[in-house]
């Protein structure tokens, strides 16, 4: 009875013989001998086994341990199915959000490009003798320079992202 209970409880907890042996600070063969009925643990070891398996000593010694029922497995599989559906919905929602963020990014880049094109670098005609105007002109020039260099790369990346995140039919 003890041997069967140790084995059944160990398996129900999802532990291998090696894992239980590590918890009890014994070798795997000792666990195997207990489960085969070739040897019996002493009283101190019984207490350690009950603590490691989170089971009362009385259950180890006499009460029979029911095997996991099919109903329990069905309940677990239903819960896993619900979790999988929730994860799929979350993934779909995240993909939609990313898709619309990339579309927004493309729109902003196009609008800024149109504004810069319409302004036609007005800072080139400014009077740079005034220090504040010089700083503002340089800042505007740096923004325009970086935007013209980086915007095409970002735009291409965003378009590729839009294509990759579109809804698949």
C-alpha positions as CSV (number, residue, x, y, z in Angstrom):
1,X,0.0,0.0,0.0
2,X,2.8,2.5,0.9
3,X,4.7,1.7,-2.3
4,X,1.6,2.3,-4.4
5,X,0.7,5.5,-2.6
6,X,4.2,7.0,-2.9
7,X,4.2,6.2,-6.6
8,X,0.6,7.5,-7.3
9,X,1.1,10.7,-5.3
10,X,4.5,11.4,-6.9
11,X,3.0,11.0,-10.4
12,X,0.0,13.1,-9.6
13,X,2.3,15.9,-8.5
14,X,4.2,15.6,-11.8
15,X,7.4,14.6,-10.2
16,X,9.9,12.1,-11.5
17,X,11.8,9.7,-9.2
18,X,14.9,11.8,-9.7
19,X,13.1,15.1,-8.7
20,X,11.6,13.5,-5.6
21,X,15.0,12.0,-4.7
22,X,16.6,15.5,-4.9
23,X,13.9,16.9,-2.6
24,X,14.5,14.1,-0.1
25,X,18.3,14.2,-0.5
26,X,18.5,10.5,-1.5
27,X,19.5,8.7,-4.7
28,X,16.9,7.9,-7.3
29,X,17.4,4.1,-6.7
30,X,16.1,4.6,-3.1
31,X,12.8,6.0,-4.5
32,X,12.6,3.1,-6.9
33,X,13.1,0.6,-4.2
34,X,10.3,2.2,-2.1
35,X,7.9,2.1,-5.0
36,X,8.7,-1.5,-5.8
37,X,8.3,-2.6,-2.2
38,X,12.0,-3.7,-1.9
39,X,12.6,-1.4,1.0
40,X,10.6,0.8,3.4
41,X,11.5,4.4,4.5
42,X,11.9,5.0,8.2
43,X,9.6,7.3,10.2
44,X,11.7,10.4,9.8
45,X,11.9,9.8,6.0
46,X,8.1,9.2,5.9
47,X,7.6,12.7,7.4
48,X,10.0,14.1,4.8
49,X,8.2,12.3,2.0
50,X,4.8,13.6,3.2
51,X,6.3,17.2,3.3
52,X,7.9,16.8,-0.2
53,X,4.6,15.4,-1.7
54,X,2.5,17.8,0.4
55,X,0.4,14.8,1.6
56,X,-0.5,13.6,5.1
57,X,1.5,10.6,6.4
58,X,-1.8,8.8,6.9
59,X,-2.5,9.0,3.2
60,X,0.9,7.6,2.5
61,X,0.4,4.7,5.0
62,X,-3.2,3.6,4.5
63,X,-5.6,5.6,2.6
64,X,-5.8,4.7,-1.1
65,X,-5.0,7.4,-3.5
66,X,-7.5,7.7,-6.4
67,X,-6.0,7.8,-9.8
68,X,-6.7,11.0,-11.8
69,X,-10.1,10.7,-13.3
70,X,-11.1,11.4,-16.9
71,X,-13.4,14.2,-15.8
72,X,-10.4,16.0,-14.2
73,X,-8.5,15.7,-17.5
74,X,-11.5,17.0,-19.4
75,X,-11.8,20.0,-17.1
76,X,-8.2,20.8,-17.5
77,X,-8.3,20.5,-21.3
78,X,-11.4,22.8,-21.3
79,X,-9.5,25.4,-19.2
80,X,-6.5,25.1,-21.5
81,X,-8.8,25.6,-24.6
82,X,-10.2,28.8,-23.0
83,X,-6.7,30.1,-22.3
84,X,-5.6,29.4,-25.8
85,X,-8.6,31.2,-27.2
86,X,-7.9,34.2,-25.0
87,X,-4.2,34.3,-26.1
88,X,-5.3,34.1,-29.7
89,X,-7.7,37.0,-29.2
90,X,-5.0,39.0,-27.5
91,X,-2.6,38.3,-30.3
92,X,-5.2,39.4,-32.9
93,X,-5.9,42.6,-31.0
94,X,-2.2,43.4,-30.6
95,X,-1.7,42.9,-34.4
96,X,-4.6,45.2,-35.2
97,X,-3.2,47.9,-32.9
98,X,0.3,47.6,-34.4
99,X,-1.3,47.7,-37.9
100,X,-3.1,51.0,-37.2
101,X,-0.1,52.5,-35.5
102,X,2.0,51.8,-38.6
103,X,-0.7,53.4,-40.8
104,X,-0.7,56.4,-38.5
105,X,3.1,56.7,-38.7
106,X,2.9,56.6,-42.5
107,X,0.3,59.3,-42.5
108,X,2.3,61.6,-40.2
109,X,5.4,61.1,-42.4
110,X,3.5,62.1,-45.5
111,X,2.0,65.1,-43.8
112,X,5.3,66.4,-42.5
113,X,6.9,65.8,-45.9
114,X,4.1,67.8,-47.6
115,X,4.6,70.7,-45.0
116,X,8.3,70.7,-45.5
117,X,7.9,70.7,-49.3
118,X,5.4,73.5,-49.1
119,X,7.6,75.6,-46.9
120,X,10.6,75.1,-49.2
121,X,13.2,75.7,-46.6
122,X,12.2,79.2,-45.4
123,X,15.2,79.3,-43.0
124,X,17.5,79.9,-45.9
125,X,16.3,83.5,-46.3
126,X,16.4,84.4,-42.6
127,X,18.7,87.0,-41.1
128,X,21.2,85.1,-39.0
129,X,22.7,88.2,-37.3
130,X,20.1,87.8,-34.6
131,X,21.4,84.9,-32.3
132,X,17.9,83.6,-31.5
133,X,17.0,83.5,-35.1
134,X,20.3,81.7,-35.9
135,X,19.6,79.0,-33.3
136,X,16.1,78.6,-34.6
137,X,17.3,78.4,-38.2
138,X,20.0,75.8,-37.3
139,X,17.5,73.7,-35.3
140,X,15.0,73.8,-38.3
141,X,17.8,72.9,-40.7
142,X,18.9,69.9,-38.5
143,X,15.3,68.7,-38.2
144,X,14.8,68.9,-42.0
145,X,18.1,67.3,-42.8
146,X,17.5,64.3,-40.4
147,X,13.8,64.0,-41.5
148,X,14.8,63.9,-45.2
149,X,17.4,61.2,-44.5
150,X,15.4,59.0,-42.1
151,X,11.8,59.4,-43.3
152,X,12.2,57.2,-46.4
153,X,13.7,54.4,-44.4
154,X,11.0,54.6,-41.7
155,X,8.3,54.9,-44.3
156,X,9.5,51.8,-46.1
157,X,9.7,49.9,-42.8
158,X,6.2,51.0,-41.8
159,X,4.8,50.0,-45.2
160,X,6.4,46.5,-44.9
161,X,5.0,46.3,-41.3
162,X,1.5,47.2,-42.6
163,X,1.7,44.5,-45.2
164,X,2.9,41.9,-42.6
165,X,0.2,42.8,-40.1
166,X,-2.8,43.0,-42.4
167,X,-5.6,40.7,-41.7
168,X,-5.2,37.4,-43.5
169,X,-8.2,36.1,-45.2
